[in-house]
């Protein structure tokens, strides 16, 4: 047993999470990024659930909500914006290591940024097995539109 065991909640979440989407050129649903309170985001979800319970059709949307401009800027920091620009210009990177080399940044820092951006849908990851051992995680910008809505 290691000195620092992984909390069981974290371990379960990691084991039950699906593999990232494999790359496809099919356009995905657009992402809507907005600023709204936690209560407003929950109310939006409740409204959709109630409408579906009544048998109404609702539009499928991917919405990423931030509770403040500060929270948004923490995710879309200048370093992460540079990372997004690099991936978009290149089209894709075969691995996080290749992206880190291109950016001249440590692999661990780039990996954290890539995972954070993938978590909000701004990057797409694809795990690829390597012959013999290990895996490589390819990175690209997903084929979708991202719409920012900021009511200041």
N, C-alpha and C positions, 0 to 999 in steps of 0.2 A: 504494500500500500504506500502511495506517495505521501510526502509531507503535506501537500496541499491538494486534497481530493476535490474533484469537481462536484459542486452541489448537485444533488439528485435532480432538482428541477431543471438545471441547465443541461445535464446529461440526457434526460428524457427528451427535452426539446430538440437537442441536436440529433438524437437518434430518430425522432419521428418526423423531422423536417424533410420535405421532398428534395430531390436533386434539383439544381438549377435547370432552367429550360435549356434544351439543346438549341443551337443556333438554327434559325430558319429565316428565310427572306420574306415570309408572309408578314404583312403589316399587323402589328398588335393593336389593341385598343389604345387610344391616346391616354396619356397621363395628364391629370389636372393637378397642378401644385397650387395650393392656396394657403392663406393665413386665416385661421378661424379658431375660436375657442374650443376647448375640449368638449364642452357641453353642446356647442353647435354641431360639431362633428358627430357626436353620439346621436343627436336629434335627427341628423340627416340619415343615419343608419336606421334608426327607429322608423322613420317615415317610409323608407324603402321596404323594410320588413313588413310593416302594416299594409302597405299597398299590395305587396305580393300575397299576403295572407288573404286579402280581399279578392285575389285572382287577377289583379291588374298587372299588365306588363310594365316593367320598368327598364330603362336603359342601363346596360351594363357599363360601369365606369370604374376606372382606377383613379382614386383620389388620394393624394398625399397631402395631409394637412399639417401645418406648423402652427403652434400656439403664439409664436412671436416672430418678429423679424430676426431677432437674435438667434433663435433656434434654426431658422432657415439658413442664415449665414454661417452657422456652425457646420451644417451639412454641405453647403456650397461655398466652402472656403476658397481663397485664391489658389491654394495648392490643388484642391480637388477640381476646380475649374480648369486649371492647366492640364490636369490628368484627363479630364473629359475632352478637352480640345485635342490632345495628342491622340487619344483613341479614335476620335472622329476623323482626324486628318489621315491617320494610318489605315483606318477601316477596321482593323482588328489586330490584336497581339496574340501570338501563340501561347504566351504565358505571362504571369505576373512578373516573373524575373526579367523577361524581355522589355516589358513596359517600364520597370524600375531602371533598367540600364538606359533606355531612351530618355528618361526624365532625369537621370543622374541622381536618383534618390535611393535610400535604403529599401530593400525588398520588403521588410516588415512594415515600414510606414506606408508604402504603396499598397500592400496587401490590406491593411486596415482601411485605407481610403477606398479601395476597390470594393471591398465587402460592404462598406457603408453606403456607397453610391448604388450598388446592386440592390441593397435592401430597400431603397426607395424607388427602384425601377429605372434608374438612369443609366445603368450598365447591365449587360447580359453576360453571364458566366457559363462556361461549359467545361466540365471535368472530363479530361481525356486520359485514359490509361497509357502509361509508358511501357514499352517492351521491357520485360525483366522485373521492374518494380516501380512503385510510385505512380503518381498521377500529376498531370499538368492542368492548370486552370486557364483556359483561353478567355480573352476579354474582348468585348466589342460593345458598341452603342446599339441598343435594340432598334429595330425598324419601326419606330413609332414617333408620333408627335408628342411633344411635351408643351403644355400650355400653362403659363404662370398667370395667376389671378391675384393681384395685390390691391386690396381696398385699404388705403392708408387713411 
